[in-house]
């Protein structure tokens, strides 16, 4: 009998705890919803103390505009974009001090043999030329100007300097080796450099001529024309 009373008391206590209402919160309001006619307490809510994020941003923008910070940022952005458009690359390659020629294999015979025949057919007779130079160097601009087929089969690629201004002076479209991808691919050490890429049916290779100009050395023969620029 005593055990039954004790057990009944425990069950009653558990039941009271399980169904007791949540503790009152003087600053909170209950959020309730109804399911099948029964009100169920979901959670307590509290009034938002922080300012609205959108209102805060708007106030910060108005304050920045009042202080002239927006106009300053706009001018800086415009100047940076203009400067990047005019001088998009600066690889800091030195002027060549001696004319040197070397051959670099880009795809060896094993790689070519692994190619599908349609790919080989596309590569057949492939020839592409580049001349890499500093667009701010007067000597290098003169050298580029007199190269045969410049701007057509020979692509002028700036490694530094004002590309926009040099393009107007040469009267041709110039490219820029942004990120130095081609400079690394051809392992260029100095400028101006003339690179001719060909496919002879066995391998893809590049012939690279780094050219020393008149005011650096007497070795000044143009590797393309065989004469002085």
C-alpha positions as CSV (number, residue, x, y, z in Angstrom):
1,X,0.0,0.0,0.0
2,X,2.8,2.4,0.9
3,X,4.6,1.5,-2.4
4,X,1.4,2.3,-4.3
5,X,1.1,5.7,-2.6
6,X,4.7,6.6,-3.3
7,X,4.5,5.6,-6.9
8,X,1.3,7.6,-7.4
9,X,3.0,10.6,-5.8
10,X,6.0,10.3,-8.2
11,X,3.7,10.0,-11.2
12,X,1.7,13.0,-10.1
13,X,4.9,15.0,-9.6
14,X,6.2,14.1,-13.1
15,X,2.8,14.9,-14.6
16,X,2.8,18.3,-12.9
17,X,6.3,19.1,-14.1
18,X,5.6,18.0,-17.6
19,X,2.6,20.1,-18.1
20,X,3.6,23.1,-16.1
21,X,3.4,26.4,-17.9
22,X,6.7,28.0,-18.8
23,X,8.1,30.6,-16.4
24,X,6.7,34.0,-16.8
25,X,9.0,36.6,-18.5
26,X,8.1,40.2,-17.9
27,X,9.8,41.4,-21.1
28,X,8.7,38.5,-23.3
29,X,5.4,37.6,-25.1
30,X,4.3,34.1,-25.8
31,X,4.0,33.0,-29.4
32,X,1.2,30.5,-29.8
33,X,-0.3,28.5,-32.5
34,X,-3.4,26.3,-32.6
35,X,-3.4,22.7,-33.7
36,X,-6.7,20.8,-33.6
37,X,-8.2,23.4,-31.3
38,X,-5.4,23.1,-28.8
39,X,-3.2,26.1,-28.0
40,X,0.5,25.1,-28.1
41,X,3.3,27.4,-26.8
42,X,6.0,27.4,-29.5
43,X,8.5,29.9,-28.0
44,X,9.0,33.1,-26.2
45,X,9.7,36.2,-28.2
46,X,11.3,39.4,-27.2
47,X,11.1,42.8,-28.8
48,X,14.0,43.5,-31.2
49,X,16.5,45.8,-29.6
50,X,19.0,46.2,-32.5
51,X,18.4,48.7,-35.3
52,X,17.1,47.4,-38.6
53,X,20.0,46.4,-40.8
54,X,18.6,48.2,-43.9
55,X,18.0,51.4,-41.9
56,X,21.5,51.2,-40.5
57,X,23.1,50.8,-44.0
58,X,21.1,53.7,-45.3
59,X,22.2,55.9,-42.5
60,X,25.9,54.9,-43.1
61,X,25.5,55.7,-46.8
62,X,24.0,59.1,-46.1
63,X,26.8,59.9,-43.6
64,X,29.5,58.8,-46.1
65,X,27.9,61.0,-48.8
66,X,27.8,63.9,-46.5
67,X,31.5,63.6,-45.7
68,X,32.4,63.2,-49.5
69,X,33.6,59.6,-49.0
70,X,31.4,58.3,-51.8
71,X,32.7,60.8,-54.4
72,X,36.3,60.0,-53.3
73,X,35.8,56.3,-53.7
74,X,34.2,56.8,-57.1
75,X,37.2,58.9,-58.3
76,X,39.6,56.3,-57.0
77,X,37.8,53.5,-58.7
78,X,37.6,55.4,-62.0
79,X,41.4,56.3,-61.9
80,X,42.3,52.6,-61.1
81,X,40.2,51.3,-64.0
82,X,41.7,53.8,-66.4
83,X,45.2,53.0,-65.2
84,X,44.6,49.3,-65.5
85,X,43.2,49.7,-69.0
86,X,46.2,51.8,-70.1
87,X,48.9,49.7,-68.3
88,X,47.4,46.3,-67.7
89,X,50.6,44.5,-67.1
90,X,54.1,45.1,-65.7
91,X,56.3,42.0,-65.7
92,X,59.5,44.0,-65.3
93,X,61.5,42.0,-67.9
94,X,64.9,43.6,-68.5
95,X,66.2,44.7,-71.9
96,X,68.2,42.0,-73.7
97,X,71.9,42.6,-73.6
98,X,72.8,39.9,-76.2
99,X,70.9,38.4,-79.0
100,X,70.2,34.7,-78.3
101,X,68.2,32.1,-80.1
102,X,66.9,28.9,-78.6
103,X,64.2,26.2,-79.3
104,X,61.6,25.1,-76.8
105,X,59.5,22.0,-77.3
106,X,55.9,22.6,-76.2
107,X,54.4,19.2,-77.2
108,X,56.8,16.4,-77.7
109,X,56.5,13.4,-80.1
110,X,54.8,11.2,-77.5
111,X,52.2,13.8,-76.8
112,X,51.5,14.3,-80.5
113,X,51.2,10.6,-81.1
114,X,48.6,10.4,-78.3
115,X,46.5,13.1,-80.2
116,X,43.4,12.0,-82.1
117,X,43.9,12.3,-85.9
118,X,41.3,15.1,-86.2
119,X,43.3,17.1,-83.7
120,X,46.5,16.5,-85.7
121,X,44.7,17.6,-88.8
122,X,43.8,20.9,-87.2
123,X,47.4,21.5,-86.1
124,X,48.8,20.7,-89.6
125,X,50.7,23.6,-90.9
126,X,50.2,25.6,-87.7
127,X,52.3,28.7,-87.3
128,X,51.9,31.5,-84.9
129,X,54.2,34.4,-84.1
130,X,54.6,36.8,-81.1
131,X,56.8,39.7,-80.3
132,X,57.1,40.6,-76.6
133,X,58.2,44.1,-75.7
134,X,58.0,47.0,-73.3
135,X,55.4,49.4,-74.6
136,X,57.2,52.4,-73.0
137,X,60.6,51.7,-74.5
138,X,61.2,53.9,-77.7
139,X,63.8,51.5,-79.0
140,X,61.6,48.5,-78.6
141,X,58.6,50.3,-80.3
142,X,60.8,51.1,-83.3
143,X,62.0,47.5,-83.4
144,X,58.4,46.2,-83.4
145,X,57.2,48.8,-86.0
146,X,59.6,47.4,-88.6
147,X,58.9,43.7,-88.1
148,X,57.3,42.0,-91.1
149,X,53.7,40.9,-90.7
150,X,53.4,42.8,-87.4
151,X,49.8,42.9,-86.4
152,X,48.7,40.1,-88.7
153,X,50.5,36.7,-88.3
154,X,52.9,38.3,-85.8
155,X,51.1,39.4,-82.6
156,X,52.5,42.3,-80.6
157,X,52.3,41.5,-76.9
158,X,53.3,44.1,-74.3
159,X,54.9,42.9,-71.1
160,X,54.9,46.4,-69.6
161,X,54.1,50.0,-70.4
162,X,51.2,52.1,-71.7
163,X,49.4,49.7,-74.1
164,X,46.8,52.3,-75.1
165,X,49.3,55.0,-76.1
166,X,51.6,52.5,-77.8
167,X,48.7,51.1,-79.8
168,X,47.9,54.6,-81.2
169,X,51.5,55.3,-82.0
170,X,52.0,52.0,-83.9
171,X,48.5,52.1,-85.5
172,X,47.8,48.5,-84.6
173,X,46.0,46.5,-82.0
174,X,48.3,45.4,-79.1
175,X,47.9,42.5,-76.7
176,X,49.0,42.4,-73.1
177,X,50.4,39.3,-71.3
178,X,48.2,39.7,-68.3
179,X,49.3,37.4,-65.5
180,X,52.5,36.6,-67.4
181,X,51.0,33.3,-68.8
182,X,52.8,33.4,-72.1
183,X,56.0,34.8,-70.6
184,X,56.2,31.8,-68.3
185,X,55.2,29.4,-71.1
186,X,58.0,30.5,-73.3
187,X,60.4,31.0,-70.3
188,X,61.2,34.5,-71.5
189,X,64.1,36.3,-69.7
190,X,64.3,39.6,-71.5
191,X,62.7,41.8,-74.2
192,X,62.2,42.3,-77.0
193,X,61.7,38.6,-77.8
194,X,60.3,37.2,-81.0
195,X,58.6,33.8,-80.7
196,X,57.5,31.6,-83.6
197,X,55.4,28.5,-82.7
198,X,55.2,25.8,-85.4
199,X,54.0,22.2,-85.8
200,X,56.1,20.0,-88.1
201,X,53.9,16.9,-87.8
202,X,56.1,15.4,-85.0
203,X,56.1,18.0,-82.3
204,X,55.0,21.6,-81.4
205,X,57.9,23.8,-80.8
206,X,58.8,27.5,-80.4
207,X,61.8,29.2,-81.7
208,X,62.6,32.1,-79.3
209,X,64.9,35.0,-80.3
210,X,65.8,37.5,-77.6
211,X,67.1,40.6,-79.4
212,X,69.7,43.1,-78.1
213,X,69.1,46.6,-79.6
214,X,71.7,49.2,-80.7
215,X,72.2,51.1,-77.5
216,X,73.0,47.9,-75.5
217,X,75.3,46.0,-77.7
218,X,76.7,45.8,-81.2
219,X,74.9,42.5,-81.7
220,X,71.8,44.0,-83.2
221,X,70.7,41.9,-86.1
222,X,67.0,41.4,-86.5
223,X,66.3,37.7,-86.4
224,X,63.3,38.0,-88.7
225,X,64.7,40.2,-91.5
226,X,68.4,39.4,-91.0
227,X,69.2,43.2,-91.0
228,X,69.5,46.0,-88.5
229,X,66.2,47.5,-87.4
